């Protein structure tokens, strides 16, 4: 099976601003998603390093993903935990 080298997702402006703050402070950022069948399927097919495209409104922002890890929710920062839980509850 062909493994794609790109993943596209939407993100709100506040979450994107937080990621850019992380980049300014440490040179990298983390993206958190609830592990659903949808994301599991997309991530398992991804070939690293991969291009991640965040759609912020109408504007695409491109980054390179070098690793993808599954973590327990207790290890996720509070701001991201709130976003992740809301995302999961809306399904």
N, C-alpha and C positions, 0 to 999 in steps of 0.2 A: 504494500500500500504506500502511496506517495505521502510523505510527511511535509506538511506546509511549513513555511518559514516565517509566517506572519500571523498575528492575532490582533483582531480589532475589537475594541470595547468603547462604550460611552462612559463619560465621567463628568460629574458636575464641576462647576468652576471652583467651588470651595475646596473640594477634595484635590483638584489639580493644583490649586495654589499651595496646599499643604505639601504635596509632592515636590513642588519646585523649591519650597523652603527646605525640605530634606536634602535636595540636590545641592543647594547653596551651602548647607552646613556640613554635609558629609560626602558629597560627590556621587551619591546614589539614592534610590528610593525603593520602597516596597509597595506592592499592590496586593490587596487582600480581597479574596472572593470567597463566598460560601461554596463549599464543595457540593455541587448538585450534579446530576447526571449530565446536564448540558456542559458545565465547565470541565468535568472529568473527561468527557469525550474529546473536547477541544484541546485540552492540555496534553492528554496522552498521545495525540497525533502530532504534536508540535515537535519540530526538530530544532535543537539549540545549537548555537545562539540563534535567536529569532527576533524579528522585528515586532514590536508591540506598537500599535497605533491607538492613541487615545483620541476620541472625538469629543472635543469640548465645544459645545454649540455646533457651529458649522466648520470649525477649524480642526484639522488633524495635526497631532503632535506625535512624532516618531521617536522611539527609543529602542535600545537593544536589550533583550532579556538574555542573561547569561546563565541563570539557574531558576528553577521552580521547585519550591519546597512546600510540603504540607505541614502545617503546624496546628497545635491545639489552640482553641480560642483564648485560653488563659494567657498565652504568650503574645497575643496581639495587643498593641497599644490601645488605650481606651477610646480615642477618637475613631480609630478604624473598627474597633469592636462594635461600636454603635452603628456605624454605616453597614457593616456586614450583617448584623442582626436584623436591621430594618430591611435590607435587601432580601434576606431569607424569609422574613415574615410577610413580605409583599407577594410572595409566590403562591 
